[in-house]
Amino acid sequence: MEVDIMDKVPSADEVLHEVSRIKSIMTDAVEDGFKSAMKAINQSRDAAEDAIDDTRHAIKRHPQAMGIAFAVGVLLGGAALWAVTRRR
């Protein structure tokens, strides 16, 4: 004789055990997500610090590059401003 799952009424102990199990699974998932997020934040911070250090080193090695980059930025900004005001 087959027992239908819907016919069986779970006891309070079974329900509490299942709720406890689900709570444990959810807690582990949240903790894993938090740890992954913190690891990603730390890796991003380290990468940003490395990029800043590399940029400082490159500027010290080639200071004229900053002047060239500034001049190009000013020229491009001026050209964009001229193009915008010219259209009107």
Buried (B, 14 or more C-beta within 10 A) or exposed (E): EEEEEEEEEEEEEEEEEEEEEEEEEEEEEEEEEEEEEEEEEEEEEEEEEEEEEEEEEEEEEEEEEEEEEEEEEEEEEEEEEEEEEEEE
